[in-house]
Amino acid sequence: MPQYAALTYTPDVDWSAPEQAEEMADYGRFGTEHAEHIRGGQVLFPTTTATVVRVRGGRGGEVVTSDGPYAETKEVLSGFYLLEATDLDEAVKLAAEIPAAWNGAVEVRPVIPL
Amino acid sequence: MSATRADVERQLADVVRIEGGRILAVLAASTRDLQLAEDAVQDASVAAIEVWTRTGIPSNPTGWLYVAARRKAIDVIRRESTRDQREAASGTTLREPDREVPAESVIRDDVLRLVFTCCHPSLALDARVALALRTLCGLSTAEVARALLVSEPTMAKRLVRTKQKIARAAIPYHIPDGRELGARLAGVHAVVHLVYTSGHHAAGDEVVRVDLCEEAVRLARLLVDLVPSEAGSEALLALLLLTDARRPARLADDGSLVPLEDQDRRRWHRAAVDEGVALLRRSLDRSDGVADPYQLQAAIAACHSTAPSFAATDWREIVRLYGILADVHPNPIVDLNAAVALAEVDGPAAALDALDRVDASARSHLWQAGRGEMLLRLGRGVDAAEVFSAALADAPTDAERRHLRTRLDAARAAPAPES
Protein backbone atom coordinates (compact mmCIF):
# COMPACT_ATOMS: atom_id res chain seq x y z
CA MET A 1 0.00 0.00 0.00
CA PRO A 2 1.39 3.45 -0.88
CA GLN A 3 2.76 5.62 1.88
CA TYR A 4 2.45 9.38 2.06
CA ALA A 5 4.18 12.01 4.12
CA ALA A 6 1.61 14.47 5.40
CA LEU A 7 3.62 17.60 6.15
CA THR A 8 1.82 20.06 8.39
CA TYR A 9 2.18 23.78 7.81
CA THR A 10 0.95 25.91 10.70
CA PRO A 11 1.76 29.15 12.54
CA ASP A 12 5.24 28.98 14.06
CA VAL A 13 4.18 28.29 17.64
CA ASP A 14 5.67 26.24 20.46
CA TRP A 15 3.61 23.07 20.40
CA SER A 16 5.06 21.98 23.77
CA ALA A 17 3.64 25.06 25.53
CA PRO A 18 0.47 24.78 27.63
CA GLU A 19 -1.32 27.29 25.37
CA GLN A 20 -1.29 24.67 22.60
CA ALA A 21 -2.64 21.90 24.80
CA GLU A 22 -6.16 22.17 23.44
CA GLU A 23 -5.06 21.89 19.81
CA MET A 24 -2.57 19.16 20.68
CA ALA A 25 -5.52 17.22 22.06
CA ASP A 26 -7.08 17.46 18.57
CA TYR A 27 -3.92 15.93 17.14
CA GLY A 28 -4.14 13.24 19.80
CA ARG A 29 -7.66 12.44 18.69
CA PHE A 30 -6.54 12.24 15.06
CA GLY A 31 -3.81 9.83 16.16
CA THR A 32 -6.23 7.52 17.96
CA GLU A 33 -8.97 7.60 15.36
CA HIS A 34 -6.68 6.85 12.43
CA ALA A 35 -4.02 4.75 14.16
CA GLU A 36 -4.37 1.99 11.53
CA HIS A 37 -3.12 4.38 8.82
CA ILE A 38 -0.37 6.10 10.79
CA ARG A 39 3.12 4.62 10.39
CA GLY A 40 4.94 7.42 12.19
CA GLY A 41 5.16 11.13 12.74
CA GLN A 42 6.55 13.85 14.97
CA VAL A 43 5.85 17.40 16.02
CA LEU A 44 8.66 19.92 15.69
CA PHE A 45 9.84 22.73 17.99
CA PRO A 46 9.43 26.19 16.41
CA THR A 47 11.74 27.38 13.66
CA THR A 48 13.62 29.55 16.20
CA THR A 49 15.25 26.29 17.34
CA ALA A 50 16.27 25.25 13.83
CA THR A 51 19.81 24.91 12.57
CA VAL A 52 20.52 24.79 8.88
CA VAL A 53 23.53 22.75 7.89
CA ARG A 54 25.39 23.05 4.60
CA VAL A 55 28.72 21.61 3.60
CA ARG A 56 30.54 24.03 1.36
CA GLY A 57 32.20 22.36 -1.59
CA GLY A 58 30.35 19.09 -1.13
CA ARG A 59 31.22 16.08 0.99
CA GLY A 60 34.12 16.62 3.41
CA GLY A 61 34.05 20.37 2.90
CA GLU A 62 33.59 23.12 5.42
CA VAL A 63 30.50 22.67 7.60
CA VAL A 64 28.55 25.90 7.72
CA THR A 65 25.65 26.27 10.11
CA SER A 66 23.16 29.07 10.34
CA ASP A 67 19.89 29.83 12.03
CA GLY A 68 18.13 29.40 8.77
CA PRO A 69 17.24 31.60 5.86
CA TYR A 70 13.67 31.84 7.00
CA ALA A 71 11.65 34.55 5.46
CA GLU A 72 8.83 35.76 7.68
CA THR A 73 6.09 33.41 6.60
CA LYS A 74 2.78 32.85 8.29
CA GLU A 75 2.95 29.08 8.05
CA VAL A 76 5.98 26.89 8.60
CA LEU A 77 6.68 23.18 8.52
CA SER A 78 5.69 22.13 12.03
CA GLY A 79 5.45 18.37 11.89
CA PHE A 80 4.67 15.35 9.79
CA TYR A 81 2.87 12.06 9.68
CA LEU A 82 3.77 9.01 7.70
CA LEU A 83 0.45 7.69 6.43
CA GLU A 84 -0.48 4.51 4.66
CA ALA A 85 -3.46 4.71 2.33
CA THR A 86 -4.87 2.79 -0.62
CA ASP A 87 -4.63 5.79 -2.92
CA LEU A 88 -4.38 9.57 -3.02
CA ASP A 89 -8.09 10.05 -2.41
CA GLU A 90 -7.87 8.18 0.88
CA ALA A 91 -4.68 10.04 1.83
CA VAL A 92 -6.43 13.36 1.14
CA LYS A 93 -9.40 12.30 3.29
CA LEU A 94 -6.99 11.50 6.13
CA ALA A 95 -5.07 14.75 5.67
CA ALA A 96 -8.32 16.68 5.94
CA GLU A 97 -8.73 15.23 9.45
CA ILE A 98 -5.36 16.61 10.61
CA PRO A 99 -5.98 19.80 12.63
CA ALA A 100 -3.26 21.62 10.65
CA ALA A 101 -5.51 21.44 7.60
CA TRP A 102 -8.25 23.34 9.42
CA ASN A 103 -6.32 26.57 9.86
CA GLY A 104 -3.08 25.92 8.05
CA ALA A 105 -2.25 23.43 5.34
CA VAL A 106 -1.15 19.84 4.95
CA GLU A 107 1.07 18.88 2.04
CA VAL A 108 0.61 15.27 0.97
CA ARG A 109 3.62 13.76 -0.78
CA PRO A 110 4.02 10.17 -1.91
CA VAL A 111 6.96 8.32 -0.36
CA ILE A 112 9.42 6.56 -2.67
CA PRO A 113 9.12 2.83 -1.93
CA LEU A 114 12.61 1.49 -1.18
CA MET B 1 -8.98 -8.26 -51.27
CA SER B 2 -6.21 -5.82 -50.67
CA ALA B 3 -6.69 -2.46 -49.11
CA THR B 4 -4.32 0.30 -50.19
CA ARG B 5 -1.97 1.60 -47.56
CA ALA B 6 -3.71 4.98 -47.47
CA ASP B 7 -7.12 3.29 -47.00
CA VAL B 8 -5.80 1.14 -44.22
CA GLU B 9 -4.11 4.01 -42.50
CA ARG B 10 -7.18 6.19 -42.71
CA GLN B 11 -9.48 3.49 -41.40
CA LEU B 12 -6.99 2.51 -38.72
CA ALA B 13 -6.62 6.12 -37.68
CA ASP B 14 -10.39 6.30 -37.24
CA VAL B 15 -10.56 3.09 -35.26
CA VAL B 16 -7.61 4.04 -33.08
CA ARG B 17 -8.97 7.47 -32.41
CA ILE B 18 -12.51 6.43 -31.55
CA GLU B 19 -11.83 3.03 -29.99
CA GLY B 20 -8.25 3.60 -28.87
CA GLY B 21 -9.40 5.78 -26.01
CA ARG B 22 -11.78 3.07 -24.84
CA ILE B 23 -9.11 0.38 -25.10
CA LEU B 24 -6.70 2.68 -23.27
CA ALA B 25 -9.24 3.14 -20.48
CA VAL B 26 -9.72 -0.61 -20.02
CA LEU B 27 -5.96 -1.23 -19.93
CA ALA B 28 -5.31 1.71 -17.61
CA ALA B 29 -7.96 0.51 -15.19
CA SER B 30 -6.59 -3.03 -15.11
CA THR B 31 -2.87 -2.14 -14.99
CA ARG B 32 -3.19 1.14 -13.06
CA ASP B 33 -0.41 2.37 -15.29
CA LEU B 34 -1.45 4.98 -17.81
CA GLN B 35 1.96 5.16 -19.48
CA LEU B 36 2.05 1.40 -19.94
CA ALA B 37 -1.48 1.38 -21.33
CA GLU B 38 -0.65 4.21 -23.71
CA ASP B 39 2.50 2.48 -24.96
CA ALA B 40 0.59 -0.76 -25.44
CA VAL B 41 -2.16 0.89 -27.49
CA GLN B 42 0.50 2.71 -29.50
CA ASP B 43 2.42 -0.52 -30.19
CA ALA B 44 -0.76 -2.33 -31.12
CA SER B 45 -1.62 0.40 -33.61
CA VAL B 46 1.76 0.11 -35.29
CA ALA B 47 1.36 -3.67 -35.46
CA ALA B 48 -2.12 -3.28 -36.90
CA ILE B 49 -0.86 -1.14 -39.78
CA GLU B 50 1.74 -3.77 -40.59
CA VAL B 51 -0.56 -6.77 -40.42
CA TRP B 52 -3.67 -5.21 -41.92
CA THR B 53 -1.78 -3.95 -44.93
CA ARG B 54 -1.07 -7.59 -45.75
CA THR B 55 -4.27 -9.27 -44.62
CA GLY B 56 -6.87 -6.57 -44.96
CA ILE B 57 -8.82 -5.04 -42.12
CA PRO B 58 -10.31 -7.73 -39.85
CA SER B 59 -14.03 -7.99 -39.29
CA ASN B 60 -13.70 -6.75 -35.73
CA PRO B 61 -10.84 -4.23 -35.79
CA THR B 62 -11.60 -3.00 -32.29
CA GLY B 63 -11.33 -6.47 -30.84
CA TRP B 64 -8.12 -7.11 -32.78
CA LEU B 65 -6.62 -3.90 -31.47
CA TYR B 66 -7.72 -4.67 -27.94
CA VAL B 67 -6.25 -8.15 -27.87
CA ALA B 68 -2.99 -6.91 -29.40
CA ALA B 69 -2.68 -4.01 -26.96
CA ARG B 70 -3.44 -6.30 -24.04
CA ARG B 71 -0.71 -8.74 -25.13
CA LYS B 72 1.77 -5.87 -25.41
CA ALA B 73 0.90 -4.78 -21.89
CA ILE B 74 1.36 -8.28 -20.52
CA ASP B 75 4.72 -8.57 -22.32
CA VAL B 76 5.99 -5.38 -20.77
CA ILE B 77 4.82 -6.36 -17.29
CA ARG B 78 6.54 -9.76 -17.60
CA ARG B 79 9.71 -8.27 -19.00
CA GLU B 80 10.15 -5.84 -16.18
CA SER B 81 10.68 -8.01 -13.16
CA THR B 82 10.92 -4.97 -10.91
CA ARG B 83 7.29 -4.43 -11.56
CA ASP B 84 6.20 -7.45 -9.54
CA GLN B 85 4.21 -5.20 -7.26
CA ARG B 86 2.25 -3.81 -10.13
CA GLU B 87 1.70 -7.23 -11.63
CA ALA B 88 0.06 -8.19 -8.40
CA ALA B 89 -1.98 -5.01 -8.51
CA SER B 90 -3.04 -5.53 -12.10
CA GLY B 91 -5.07 -8.42 -10.84
CA THR B 92 -6.51 -11.23 -12.81
CA THR B 93 -7.87 -9.26 -15.74
CA LEU B 94 -4.64 -9.30 -17.66
CA ARG B 95 -3.72 -12.88 -16.86
CA GLU B 96 -6.92 -14.37 -18.15
CA PRO B 97 -6.55 -16.04 -21.51
CA ASP B 98 -7.11 -13.88 -24.56
CA ARG B 99 -10.68 -13.02 -25.12
CA GLU B 100 -12.78 -10.57 -27.03
CA VAL B 101 -13.37 -6.99 -26.01
CA PRO B 102 -14.85 -6.67 -22.51
CA ALA B 103 -18.56 -6.05 -22.20
CA GLU B 104 -19.77 -2.60 -23.16
CA SER B 105 -20.75 -1.82 -19.57
CA VAL B 106 -17.22 -2.62 -18.38
CA ILE B 107 -15.68 -0.39 -21.04
CA ARG B 108 -18.04 2.47 -20.16
CA ASP B 109 -17.15 2.29 -16.48
CA ASP B 110 -13.44 2.19 -17.29
CA VAL B 111 -13.75 5.21 -19.58
CA LEU B 112 -15.50 7.09 -16.79
CA ARG B 113 -12.77 6.05 -14.34
CA LEU B 114 -10.20 7.44 -16.74
CA VAL B 115 -12.19 10.68 -17.06
CA PHE B 116 -12.02 11.19 -13.30
CA THR B 117 -8.35 10.24 -13.14
CA CYS B 118 -7.36 12.65 -15.92
CA CYS B 119 -9.42 15.43 -14.35
CA HIS B 120 -8.33 14.78 -10.76
CA PRO B 121 -8.26 18.00 -8.71
CA SER B 122 -4.70 17.31 -7.53
CA LEU B 123 -3.49 17.83 -11.12
CA ALA B 124 -2.92 21.36 -12.40
CA LEU B 125 -5.76 22.57 -14.62
CA ASP B 126 -3.57 22.96 -17.71
CA ALA B 127 -2.20 19.46 -17.11
CA ARG B 128 -5.75 18.08 -16.90
CA VAL B 129 -6.70 19.75 -20.17
CA ALA B 130 -3.62 18.37 -21.92
CA LEU B 131 -4.08 14.88 -20.53
CA ALA B 132 -7.77 14.81 -21.41
CA LEU B 133 -6.94 15.71 -25.01
CA ARG B 134 -4.19 13.10 -25.17
CA THR B 135 -5.98 10.20 -23.52
CA LEU B 136 -9.73 10.85 -23.73
CA CYS B 137 -9.72 12.45 -27.18
CA GLY B 138 -6.86 10.35 -28.51
CA LEU B 139 -4.89 13.27 -29.96
CA SER B 140 -1.17 12.80 -30.51
CA THR B 141 1.27 14.72 -28.32
CA ALA B 142 2.10 16.90 -31.33
CA GLU B 143 -1.57 17.70 -31.87
CA VAL B 144 -2.12 18.55 -28.21
CA ALA B 145 0.95 20.79 -28.27
CA ARG B 146 -0.30 22.59 -31.38
CA ALA B 147 -3.79 22.98 -30.00
CA LEU B 148 -2.60 24.45 -26.72
CA LEU B 149 0.08 26.60 -28.34
CA VAL B 150 3.16 25.11 -26.72
CA SER B 151 6.12 23.38 -28.30
CA GLU B 152 6.01 19.62 -28.71
CA PRO B 153 8.92 18.89 -26.31
CA THR B 154 7.30 21.10 -23.65
CA MET B 155 4.00 19.29 -24.06
CA ALA B 156 5.70 15.89 -24.02
CA LYS B 157 7.39 16.80 -20.74
CA ARG B 158 4.15 18.10 -19.24
CA LEU B 159 2.31 14.90 -20.17
CA VAL B 160 5.06 12.68 -18.77
CA ARG B 161 5.14 14.62 -15.52
CA THR B 162 1.38 14.40 -15.21
CA LYS B 163 1.28 10.65 -15.81
CA GLN B 164 4.15 10.29 -13.38
CA LYS B 165 2.20 12.12 -10.71
CA ILE B 166 -0.81 9.87 -11.27
CA ALA B 167 1.39 6.80 -10.85
CA ARG B 168 3.58 8.02 -7.99
CA ALA B 169 0.86 9.64 -5.88
CA ALA B 170 -1.47 6.71 -6.67
CA ILE B 171 -4.27 8.87 -8.00
CA PRO B 172 -7.05 6.29 -8.16
CA TYR B 173 -8.92 5.02 -11.21
CA HIS B 174 -12.32 5.07 -9.69
CA ILE B 175 -15.71 6.65 -10.01
CA PRO B 176 -16.35 8.90 -7.01
CA ASP B 177 -19.42 7.93 -5.08
CA GLY B 178 -22.55 9.78 -4.04
CA ARG B 179 -21.63 12.86 -2.13
CA GLU B 180 -18.31 13.35 -3.92
CA LEU B 181 -19.57 12.74 -7.43
CA GLY B 182 -21.12 16.19 -7.88
CA ALA B 183 -18.01 18.10 -6.83
CA ARG B 184 -15.72 15.91 -8.92
CA LEU B 185 -18.02 16.20 -11.95
CA ALA B 186 -17.86 19.99 -11.63
CA GLY B 187 -14.08 19.67 -11.93
CA VAL B 188 -14.50 17.60 -15.10
CA HIS B 189 -16.92 20.19 -16.50
CA ALA B 190 -14.32 22.92 -15.97
CA VAL B 191 -11.79 20.92 -18.01
CA VAL B 192 -14.24 20.33 -20.86
CA HIS B 193 -15.31 23.97 -20.88
CA LEU B 194 -11.67 25.08 -21.01
CA VAL B 195 -11.05 22.76 -23.96
CA TYR B 196 -13.95 24.45 -25.74
CA THR B 197 -12.95 28.03 -24.99
CA SER B 198 -9.36 27.28 -26.01
CA GLY B 199 -10.67 26.22 -29.40
CA HIS B 200 -13.26 28.96 -29.67
CA HIS B 201 -10.88 31.82 -29.03
CA ALA B 202 -8.33 30.41 -31.39
CA ALA B 203 -10.80 30.21 -34.27
CA GLY B 204 -9.53 31.74 -37.45
CA ASP B 205 -5.87 31.41 -36.74
CA GLU B 206 -3.92 30.60 -39.83
CA VAL B 207 -2.04 27.76 -38.22
CA VAL B 208 -3.74 24.44 -38.90
CA ARG B 209 -5.34 23.61 -35.58
CA VAL B 210 -7.00 20.61 -34.14
CA ASP B 211 -10.68 21.29 -33.71
CA LEU B 212 -10.84 21.68 -29.94
CA CYS B 213 -14.46 22.82 -30.08
CA GLU B 214 -15.45 19.51 -31.62
CA GLU B 215 -13.41 17.60 -29.07
CA ALA B 216 -15.06 19.49 -26.22
CA VAL B 217 -18.54 18.74 -27.55
CA ARG B 218 -17.53 15.09 -27.87
CA LEU B 219 -16.31 15.02 -24.25
CA ALA B 220 -19.43 16.77 -22.96
CA ARG B 221 -21.57 14.26 -24.87
CA LEU B 222 -19.55 11.44 -23.35
CA LEU B 223 -20.27 12.76 -19.85
CA VAL B 224 -24.01 13.02 -20.50
CA ASP B 225 -23.88 9.49 -21.83
CA LEU B 226 -21.79 8.00 -19.00
CA VAL B 227 -23.38 9.80 -16.04
CA PRO B 228 -27.00 10.22 -17.05
CA SER B 229 -29.47 12.46 -15.24
CA GLU B 230 -26.84 15.01 -14.24
CA ALA B 231 -28.18 18.55 -14.63
CA GLY B 232 -24.64 19.99 -14.74
CA SER B 233 -23.41 17.81 -17.60
CA GLU B 234 -26.57 18.45 -19.60
CA ALA B 235 -26.21 22.19 -19.08
CA LEU B 236 -22.58 22.10 -20.18
CA LEU B 237 -23.40 20.16 -23.36
CA ALA B 238 -26.31 22.54 -24.00
CA LEU B 239 -24.01 25.55 -23.62
CA LEU B 240 -21.40 24.11 -25.97
CA LEU B 241 -23.98 23.10 -28.59
CA LEU B 242 -25.78 26.44 -28.48
CA THR B 243 -22.51 28.33 -28.81
CA ASP B 244 -21.05 26.00 -31.39
CA ALA B 245 -24.19 26.18 -33.51
CA ARG B 246 -23.23 29.74 -34.46
CA ARG B 247 -19.70 28.82 -35.45
CA PRO B 248 -20.33 28.44 -39.20
CA ALA B 249 -21.29 32.15 -39.34
CA ARG B 250 -18.55 33.43 -37.05
CA LEU B 251 -15.93 33.93 -39.72
CA ALA B 252 -16.26 35.80 -43.01
CA ASP B 253 -14.76 34.42 -46.22
CA ASP B 254 -11.68 36.59 -45.70
CA GLY B 255 -11.22 35.05 -42.25
CA SER B 256 -12.33 38.06 -40.25
CA LEU B 257 -14.56 37.75 -37.22
CA VAL B 258 -18.23 38.50 -37.90
CA PRO B 259 -19.99 40.07 -34.91
CA LEU B 260 -23.28 38.53 -33.80
CA GLU B 261 -25.20 41.48 -35.25
CA ASP B 262 -23.95 40.82 -38.77
CA GLN B 263 -23.97 37.03 -38.78
CA ASP B 264 -25.99 35.21 -41.42
CA ARG B 265 -28.33 33.30 -39.14
CA ARG B 266 -29.28 30.88 -41.91
CA ARG B 267 -25.79 29.43 -41.56
CA TRP B 268 -26.33 28.56 -37.90
CA HIS B 269 -26.52 24.88 -37.15
CA ARG B 270 -30.26 24.38 -36.57
CA ALA B 271 -30.03 20.80 -35.25
CA ALA B 272 -27.42 21.82 -32.65
CA VAL B 273 -29.63 24.69 -31.47
CA ASP B 274 -32.63 22.38 -31.11
CA GLU B 275 -30.63 19.78 -29.26
CA GLY B 276 -29.12 22.43 -26.99
CA VAL B 277 -32.51 23.92 -26.13
CA ALA B 278 -33.96 20.48 -25.36
CA LEU B 279 -30.98 19.60 -23.17
CA LEU B 280 -31.21 22.90 -21.32
CA ARG B 281 -34.90 22.31 -20.65
CA ARG B 282 -34.18 18.82 -19.30
CA SER B 283 -31.36 20.17 -17.17
CA LEU B 284 -33.54 22.93 -15.68
CA ASP B 285 -36.35 20.46 -14.93
CA ARG B 286 -33.90 18.28 -13.07
CA SER B 287 -32.41 21.01 -10.91
CA ASP B 288 -35.79 22.32 -9.83
CA GLY B 289 -35.25 25.91 -10.88
CA VAL B 290 -32.00 26.50 -9.00
CA ALA B 291 -29.79 27.68 -11.83
CA ASP B 292 -26.07 26.94 -11.94
CA PRO B 293 -23.59 28.97 -14.02
CA TYR B 294 -23.64 26.60 -17.01
CA GLN B 295 -27.44 26.61 -17.09
CA LEU B 296 -27.50 30.40 -17.02
CA GLN B 297 -24.84 30.70 -19.73
CA ALA B 298 -26.70 28.11 -21.80
CA ALA B 299 -29.94 30.04 -21.31
CA ILE B 300 -28.24 33.23 -22.54
CA ALA B 301 -26.79 31.34 -25.51
CA ALA B 302 -30.28 29.94 -26.20
CA CYS B 303 -31.76 33.48 -26.29
CA HIS B 304 -29.24 34.40 -28.97
CA SER B 305 -29.40 31.18 -30.94
CA THR B 306 -33.20 31.06 -31.14
CA ALA B 307 -33.71 34.75 -31.96
CA PRO B 308 -34.83 35.39 -35.55
CA SER B 309 -32.61 38.48 -35.75
CA PHE B 310 -30.31 40.65 -33.67
CA ALA B 311 -33.02 43.29 -33.23
CA ALA B 312 -35.71 40.73 -32.34
CA THR B 313 -33.54 39.19 -29.62
CA ASP B 314 -35.02 39.12 -26.12
CA TRP B 315 -32.40 41.47 -24.69
CA ARG B 316 -34.35 42.11 -21.50
CA GLU B 317 -34.26 38.41 -20.69
CA ILE B 318 -30.55 38.29 -21.52
CA VAL B 319 -29.80 41.22 -19.20
CA ARG B 320 -31.92 39.58 -16.49
CA LEU B 321 -30.03 36.28 -16.86
CA TYR B 322 -26.68 38.10 -16.71
CA GLY B 323 -27.87 39.68 -13.47
CA ILE B 324 -28.52 36.27 -11.90
CA LEU B 325 -25.26 34.92 -13.30
CA ALA B 326 -23.33 37.81 -11.73
CA ASP B 327 -24.95 36.88 -8.40
CA VAL B 328 -24.25 33.14 -8.43
CA HIS B 329 -20.91 33.35 -10.23
CA PRO B 330 -19.32 36.79 -9.84
CA ASN B 331 -16.80 37.12 -12.63
CA PRO B 332 -15.48 40.21 -14.45
CA ILE B 333 -15.86 38.52 -17.87
CA VAL B 334 -19.56 38.10 -17.11
CA ASP B 335 -19.74 41.80 -16.19
CA LEU B 336 -18.13 42.67 -19.51
CA ASN B 337 -20.64 40.64 -21.53
CA ALA B 338 -23.53 41.91 -19.43
CA ALA B 339 -22.48 45.52 -20.05
CA VAL B 340 -22.44 44.98 -23.82
CA ALA B 341 -25.91 43.38 -23.71
CA LEU B 342 -27.21 46.29 -21.66
CA ALA B 343 -26.70 48.56 -24.69
CA GLU B 344 -29.64 46.87 -26.44
CA VAL B 345 -31.96 47.61 -23.49
CA ASP B 346 -30.81 50.88 -21.94
CA GLY B 347 -28.71 52.32 -24.75
CA PRO B 348 -25.00 52.86 -25.38
CA ALA B 349 -24.47 55.48 -22.64
CA ALA B 350 -25.66 53.08 -19.92
CA ALA B 351 -23.54 50.31 -21.45
CA LEU B 352 -20.47 52.55 -21.50
CA ASP B 353 -21.02 53.35 -17.82
CA ALA B 354 -21.29 49.65 -17.03
CA LEU B 355 -18.14 48.93 -19.06
CA ASP B 356 -16.22 51.53 -17.12
CA ARG B 357 -17.14 49.71 -13.91
CA VAL B 358 -15.75 46.37 -15.16
CA ASP B 359 -12.87 45.10 -13.06
CA ALA B 360 -9.38 45.87 -14.38
CA SER B 361 -8.64 42.15 -14.78
CA ALA B 362 -11.21 41.90 -17.60
CA ARG B 363 -10.08 45.01 -19.46
CA SER B 364 -8.86 43.08 -22.47
CA HIS B 365 -9.07 43.90 -26.17
CA LEU B 366 -12.69 42.69 -25.96
CA TRP B 367 -13.41 45.33 -23.36
CA GLN B 368 -11.78 48.00 -25.53
CA ALA B 369 -13.75 46.78 -28.56
CA GLY B 370 -17.00 46.97 -26.56
CA ARG B 371 -16.21 50.52 -25.49
CA GLY B 372 -15.37 51.42 -29.08
CA GLU B 373 -18.80 50.25 -30.26
CA MET B 374 -20.55 52.28 -27.57
CA LEU B 375 -18.51 55.41 -28.27
CA LEU B 376 -19.21 55.06 -31.99
CA ARG B 377 -22.94 54.73 -31.32
CA LEU B 378 -22.75 57.85 -29.16
CA GLY B 379 -21.24 59.72 -32.12
CA ARG B 380 -17.79 59.99 -30.51
CA GLY B 381 -15.83 58.78 -33.53
CA VAL B 382 -12.47 60.18 -32.45
CA ASP B 383 -12.66 58.50 -29.01
CA ALA B 384 -13.90 55.30 -30.63
CA ALA B 385 -10.96 55.26 -33.05
CA GLU B 386 -8.59 55.60 -30.13
CA VAL B 387 -9.95 52.58 -28.23
CA PHE B 388 -10.28 50.48 -31.40
CA SER B 389 -6.57 51.16 -32.02
CA ALA B 390 -5.78 49.99 -28.51
CA ALA B 391 -7.93 46.87 -29.01
CA LEU B 392 -6.24 46.18 -32.34
CA ALA B 393 -2.82 46.28 -30.70
CA ASP B 394 -3.89 43.70 -28.09
CA ALA B 395 -6.04 41.34 -30.18
CA PRO B 396 -4.45 37.90 -30.19
CA THR B 397 -5.94 36.41 -33.36
CA ASP B 398 -5.91 37.40 -36.96
CA ALA B 399 -9.70 37.08 -37.22
CA GLU B 400 -10.17 39.64 -34.47
CA ARG B 401 -7.55 41.98 -35.90
CA ARG B 402 -9.24 41.93 -39.30
CA HIS B 403 -12.58 42.77 -37.72
CA LEU B 404 -11.14 45.52 -35.53
CA ARG B 405 -9.41 47.13 -38.51
CA THR B 406 -12.83 47.49 -40.18
CA ARG B 407 -14.26 49.03 -37.01
CA LEU B 408 -11.32 51.40 -36.74
CA ASP B 409 -11.96 52.54 -40.31
CA ALA B 410 -15.65 53.04 -39.49
CA ALA B 411 -14.75 55.12 -36.44
CA ARG B 412 -12.36 57.26 -38.48
CA ALA B 413 -15.01 57.78 -41.14
CA ALA B 414 -17.66 58.77 -38.58
CA PRO B 415 -18.77 62.38 -38.95
CA ALA B 416 -17.38 64.76 -36.34
CA PRO B 417 -19.87 65.88 -33.68
CA GLU B 418 -21.73 69.05 -34.59
CA SER B 419 -20.76 71.17 -31.62
Contacts between the chains, C-beta under 8 A, distances in Angstrom:
chain1	res1	chain2	res2	distance
A	2	B	169	7.9
A	2	B	170	4.4
A	4	B	169	7.9
A	85	B	170	7.9
A	86	B	170	7.7
A	86	B	172	7.6
A	87	B	170	4.5
A	87	B	171	6.9
A	87	B	172	3.9
A	87	B	174	7.9
A	88	B	120	7.6
A	88	B	122	6.2
A	88	B	169	4.8
A	88	B	170	5.4
A	88	B	171	4.8
A	88	B	172	6.6
A	89	B	171	7.8
A	89	B	172	5.3
A	89	B	174	7.6
A	89	B	176	7.9
A	91	B	170	8.0
A	92	B	122	7.4
A	108	B	169	7.8
A	109	B	169	8.0
A	110	B	168	4.9
A	110	B	169	4.6
A	110	B	170	6.7
A	113	B	85	7.8
